[in-house]
Amino acid sequence: MAIKEIFPMKPAGIIKHLDLLRPIYSKTSAYGHFGRNDPDFTWERTDKVEALKNMLNI
């Protein structure tokens, strides 16, 4: 339930939240999509960790 309250779950919301309509995908063609420190890879952000911890009382 905490995930649904913090992150958008509809496709349009995910696209907006992660700013996915930018031309960044050629960067992902080499070395993959995950585990990289590139500011353009918005899906790698950890800015919601504290909000999740607070929701889950951790």
A tleap script that builds the chain and sets N, CA, C and O, in Angstrom:
source leaprc.protein.ff14SB
mol = sequence {
  NMET ALA ILE LYS GLU ILE PHE PRO MET LYS
  PRO ALA GLY ILE ILE LYS HIE LEU ASP LEU
  LEU ARG PRO ILE TYR SER LYS THR SER ALA
  TYR GLY HIE PHE GLY ARG ASN ASP PRO ASP
  PHE THR TRP GLU ARG THR ASP LYS VAL GLU
  ALA LEU LYS ASN MET LEU ASN CILE
}
set mol.1.N position { 0.820 -1.194 0.000 }
set mol.1.CA position { 0.000 0.000 0.000 }
set mol.1.C position { 0.865 1.259 0.000 }
set mol.1.O position { 0.517 2.244 -0.651 }
set mol.2.N position { 1.983 1.240 0.717 }
set mol.2.CA position { 2.854 2.416 0.784 }
set mol.2.C position { 3.377 2.772 -0.597 }
set mol.2.O position { 3.474 3.949 -0.945 }
set mol.3.N position { 3.713 1.769 -1.378 }
set mol.3.CA position { 4.230 2.006 -2.729 }
set mol.3.C position { 3.205 2.771 -3.554 }
set mol.3.O position { 3.550 3.732 -4.242 }
set mol.4.N position { 1.948 2.350 -3.488 }
set mol.4.CA position { 0.892 2.999 -4.268 }
set mol.4.C position { 0.665 4.442 -3.839 }
set mol.4.O position { 0.258 5.270 -4.653 }
set mol.5.N position { 0.918 4.750 -2.588 }
set mol.5.CA position { 0.722 6.115 -2.103 }
set mol.5.C position { 1.881 7.032 -2.465 }
set mol.5.O position { 1.691 8.242 -2.588 }
set mol.6.N position { 3.061 6.486 -2.636 }
set mol.6.CA position { 4.247 7.301 -2.896 }
set mol.6.C position { 4.566 7.398 -4.384 }
set mol.6.O position { 4.992 8.449 -4.861 }
set mol.7.N position { 4.364 6.315 -5.112 }
set mol.7.CA position { 4.696 6.278 -6.540 }
set mol.7.C position { 3.429 6.198 -7.382 }
set mol.7.O position { 2.464 5.542 -6.989 }
set mol.8.N position { 3.425 6.864 -8.545 }
set mol.8.CA position { 2.286 6.709 -9.455 }
set mol.8.C position { 2.305 5.307 -10.058 }
set mol.8.O position { 3.376 4.779 -10.361 }
set mol.9.N position { 1.147 4.708 -10.232 }
set mol.9.CA position { 1.074 3.344 -10.749 }
set mol.9.C position { 0.502 3.269 -12.161 }
set mol.9.O position { 0.622 2.234 -12.815 }
set mol.10.N position { -0.107 4.330 -12.635 }
set mol.10.CA position { -0.651 4.328 -13.996 }
set mol.10.C position { 0.461 4.682 -14.973 }
set mol.10.O position { 1.360 5.449 -14.629 }
set mol.11.N position { 0.415 4.137 -16.188 }
set mol.11.CA position { 1.476 4.414 -17.159 }
set mol.11.C position { 1.767 5.902 -17.349 }
set mol.11.O position { 2.932 6.298 -17.372 }
set mol.12.N position { 0.748 6.718 -17.485 }
set mol.12.CA position { 0.973 8.158 -17.685 }
set mol.12.C position { 1.670 8.779 -16.479 }
set mol.12.O position { 2.532 9.643 -16.637 }
set mol.13.N position { 1.304 8.347 -15.285 }
set mol.13.CA position { 1.939 8.860 -14.073 }
set mol.13.C position { 3.392 8.443 -13.959 }
set mol.13.O position { 4.236 9.231 -13.533 }
set mol.14.N position { 3.687 7.211 -14.336 }
set mol.14.CA position { 5.070 6.718 -14.308 }
set mol.14.C position { 5.919 7.497 -15.309 }
set mol.14.O position { 7.036 7.910 -14.998 }
set mol.15.N position { 5.381 7.694 -16.506 }
set mol.15.CA position { 6.103 8.441 -17.541 }
set mol.15.C position { 6.402 9.852 -17.058 }
set mol.15.O position { 7.513 10.352 -17.237 }
set mol.16.N position { 5.414 10.494 -16.446 }
set mol.16.CA position { 5.612 11.865 -15.953 }
set mol.16.C position { 6.594 11.890 -14.785 }
set mol.16.O position { 7.510 12.712 -14.763 }
set mol.17.N position { 6.409 11.005 -13.822 }
set mol.17.CA position { 7.257 10.972 -12.623 }
set mol.17.C position { 8.725 10.732 -12.975 }
set mol.17.O position { 9.613 11.355 -12.393 }
set mol.18.N position { 8.978 9.845 -13.909 }
set mol.18.CA position { 10.355 9.515 -14.293 }
set mol.18.C position { 10.853 10.336 -15.481 }
set mol.18.O position { 11.990 10.169 -15.924 }
set mol.19.N position { 10.004 11.220 -15.992 }
set mol.19.CA position { 10.370 12.094 -17.114 }
set mol.19.C position { 10.916 11.268 -18.283 }
set mol.19.O position { 12.015 11.518 -18.777 }
set mol.20.N position { 10.131 10.289 -18.709 }
set mol.20.CA position { 10.593 9.312 -19.692 }
set mol.20.C position { 10.429 9.730 -21.153 }
set mol.20.O position { 10.802 8.971 -22.048 }
set mol.21.N position { 9.889 10.898 -21.412 }
set mol.21.CA position { 9.704 11.311 -22.800 }
set mol.21.C position { 10.906 12.074 -23.357 }
set mol.21.O position { 10.812 12.698 -24.414 }
set mol.22.N position { 12.013 12.025 -22.659 }
set mol.22.CA position { 13.249 12.673 -23.126 }
set mol.22.C position { 14.030 11.686 -23.991 }
set mol.22.O position { 13.912 10.476 -23.798 }
set mol.23.N position { 14.820 12.180 -24.934 }
set mol.23.CA position { 15.606 11.276 -25.798 }
set mol.23.C position { 16.878 10.780 -25.113 }
set mol.23.O position { 17.978 11.217 -25.449 }
set mol.24.N position { 16.724 9.868 -24.152 }
set mol.24.CA position { 17.872 9.398 -23.362 }
set mol.24.C position { 18.201 7.934 -23.598 }
set mol.24.O position { 19.177 7.424 -23.048 }
set mol.25.N position { 17.412 7.261 -24.397 }
set mol.25.CA position { 17.504 5.810 -24.447 }
set mol.25.C position { 18.718 5.267 -25.177 }
set mol.25.O position { 19.069 4.104 -24.980 }
set mol.26.N position { 19.368 6.059 -26.009 }
set mol.26.CA position { 20.578 5.545 -26.668 }
set mol.26.C position { 21.663 5.256 -25.638 }
set mol.26.O position { 22.504 4.384 -25.855 }
set mol.27.N position { 21.653 5.989 -24.505 }
set mol.27.CA position { 22.621 5.728 -23.430 }
set mol.27.C position { 22.423 4.345 -22.817 }
set mol.27.O position { 23.370 3.736 -22.319 }
set mol.28.N position { 21.198 3.863 -22.858 }
set mol.28.CA position { 20.917 2.572 -22.222 }
set mol.28.C position { 21.276 1.392 -23.117 }
set mol.28.O position { 21.272 0.248 -22.663 }
set mol.29.N position { 21.582 1.654 -24.368 }
set mol.29.CA position { 21.873 0.557 -25.290 }
set mol.29.C position { 23.217 -0.111 -25.003 }
set mol.29.O position { 23.453 -1.243 -25.425 }
set mol.30.N position { 24.086 0.583 -24.294 }
set mol.30.CA position { 25.372 -0.005 -23.897 }
set mol.30.C position { 25.417 -0.084 -22.377 }
set mol.30.O position { 25.111 0.899 -21.704 }
set mol.31.N position { 25.779 -1.193 -21.844 }
set mol.31.CA position { 25.927 -1.424 -20.400 }
set mol.31.C position { 24.606 -1.498 -19.649 }
set mol.31.O position { 24.613 -1.503 -18.418 }
set mol.32.N position { 23.485 -1.557 -20.333 }
set mol.32.CA position { 22.208 -1.801 -19.685 }
set mol.32.C position { 21.510 -0.586 -19.108 }
set mol.32.O position { 21.981 0.547 -19.210 }
set mol.33.N position { 20.355 -0.870 -18.493 }
set mol.33.CA position { 19.480 0.170 -17.971 }
set mol.33.C position { 19.651 0.409 -16.475 }
set mol.33.O position { 19.334 1.498 -15.995 }
set mol.34.N position { 20.135 -0.562 -15.735 }
set mol.34.CA position { 20.086 -0.493 -14.279 }
set mol.34.C position { 21.466 -0.492 -13.644 }
set mol.34.O position { 22.428 -1.015 -14.206 }
set mol.35.N position { 21.544 0.109 -12.458 }
set mol.35.CA position { 22.781 0.103 -11.691 }
set mol.35.C position { 23.825 1.084 -12.182 }
set mol.35.O position { 25.021 0.878 -11.978 }
set mol.36.N position { 23.385 2.140 -12.822 }
set mol.36.CA position { 24.326 3.122 -13.357 }
set mol.36.C position { 24.099 4.476 -12.708 }
set mol.36.O position { 22.968 4.827 -12.372 }
set mol.37.N position { 25.165 5.232 -12.533 }
set mol.37.CA position { 25.098 6.561 -11.923 }
set mol.37.C position { 25.036 7.645 -12.987 }
set mol.37.O position { 25.984 8.414 -13.147 }
set mol.38.N position { 23.960 7.711 -13.694 }
set mol.38.CA position { 23.768 8.740 -14.707 }
set mol.38.C position { 22.543 9.545 -14.301 }
set mol.38.O position { 21.476 8.964 -14.101 }
set mol.39.N position { 22.660 10.861 -14.173 }
set mol.39.CA position { 21.512 11.667 -13.743 }
set mol.39.C position { 20.309 11.565 -14.680 }
set mol.39.O position { 19.185 11.848 -14.265 }
set mol.40.N position { 20.523 11.171 -15.924 }
set mol.40.CA position { 19.403 11.012 -16.851 }
set mol.40.C position { 18.579 9.766 -16.561 }
set mol.40.O position { 17.437 9.667 -17.008 }
set mol.41.N position { 19.134 8.821 -15.826 }
set mol.41.CA position { 18.413 7.592 -15.509 }
set mol.41.C position { 17.602 7.815 -14.233 }
set mol.41.O position { 18.013 7.432 -13.138 }
set mol.42.N position { 16.447 8.442 -14.404 }
set mol.42.CA position { 15.618 8.838 -13.264 }
set mol.42.C position { 15.121 7.647 -12.458 }
set mol.42.O position { 14.788 7.797 -11.282 }
set mol.43.N position { 15.065 6.477 -13.064 }
set mol.43.CA position { 14.596 5.274 -12.357 }
set mol.43.C position { 15.615 4.778 -11.340 }
set mol.43.O position { 15.310 3.874 -10.562 }
set mol.44.N position { 16.814 5.345 -11.328 }
set mol.44.CA position { 17.847 4.964 -10.361 }
set mol.44.C position { 17.838 5.851 -9.111 }
set mol.44.O position { 18.595 5.600 -8.173 }
set mol.45.N position { 17.005 6.864 -9.092 }
set mol.45.CA position { 16.966 7.773 -7.940 }
set mol.45.C position { 16.490 7.054 -6.683 }
set mol.45.O position { 15.672 6.135 -6.739 }
set mol.46.N position { 17.015 7.490 -5.570 }
set mol.46.CA position { 16.600 6.923 -4.274 }
set mol.46.C position { 15.962 7.999 -3.397 }
set mol.46.O position { 15.999 7.907 -2.170 }
set mol.47.N position { 15.383 9.006 -4.019 }
set mol.47.CA position { 14.827 10.135 -3.280 }
set mol.47.C position { 13.545 9.811 -2.513 }
set mol.47.O position { 13.085 10.640 -1.729 }
set mol.48.N position { 12.976 8.669 -2.709 }
set mol.48.CA position { 11.740 8.292 -2.008 }
set mol.48.C position { 11.986 7.353 -0.830 }
set mol.48.O position { 11.031 6.895 -0.203 }
set mol.49.N position { 13.232 7.064 -0.521 }
set mol.49.CA position { 13.560 6.129 0.558 }
set mol.49.C position { 12.993 6.611 1.891 }
set mol.49.O position { 12.356 5.840 2.609 }
set mol.50.N position { 13.218 7.863 2.219 }
set mol.50.CA position { 12.739 8.375 3.513 }
set mol.50.C position { 11.220 8.354 3.597 }
set mol.50.O position { 10.665 8.028 4.646 }
set mol.51.N position { 10.546 8.696 2.512 }
set mol.51.CA position { 9.082 8.654 2.502 }
set mol.51.C position { 8.584 7.228 2.733 }
set mol.51.O position { 7.625 7.018 3.476 }
set mol.52.N position { 9.227 6.255 2.104 }
set mol.52.CA position { 8.848 4.851 2.309 }
set mol.52.C position { 9.104 4.413 3.749 }
set mol.52.O position { 8.263 3.754 4.361 }
set mol.53.N position { 10.257 4.777 4.284 }
set mol.53.CA position { 10.569 4.420 5.675 }
set mol.53.C position { 9.534 5.003 6.625 }
set mol.53.O position { 9.085 4.329 7.552 }
set mol.54.N position { 9.159 6.250 6.396 }
set mol.54.CA position { 8.165 6.892 7.259 }
set mol.54.C position { 6.814 6.197 7.154 }
set mol.54.O position { 6.138 5.994 8.163 }
set mol.55.N position { 6.418 5.832 5.936 }
set mol.55.CA position { 5.139 5.144 5.737 }
set mol.55.C position { 5.114 3.792 6.442 }
set mol.55.O position { 4.086 3.372 6.972 }
set mol.56.N position { 6.264 3.116 6.439 }
set mol.56.CA position { 6.355 1.770 7.003 }
set mol.56.C position { 6.847 1.759 8.451 }
set mol.56.O position { 7.052 0.697 9.039 }
set mol.57.N position { 7.033 2.941 9.008 }
set mol.57.CA position { 7.526 3.081 10.386 }
set mol.57.C position { 8.844 2.352 10.613 }
set mol.57.O position { 9.021 1.661 11.616 }
set mol.58.N position { 9.749 2.513 9.684 }
set mol.58.CA position { 11.072 1.876 9.797 }
set mol.58.C position { 12.071 2.908 10.274 }
set mol.58.O position { 13.250 2.595 10.441 }
savepdb mol mol.pdb
quit
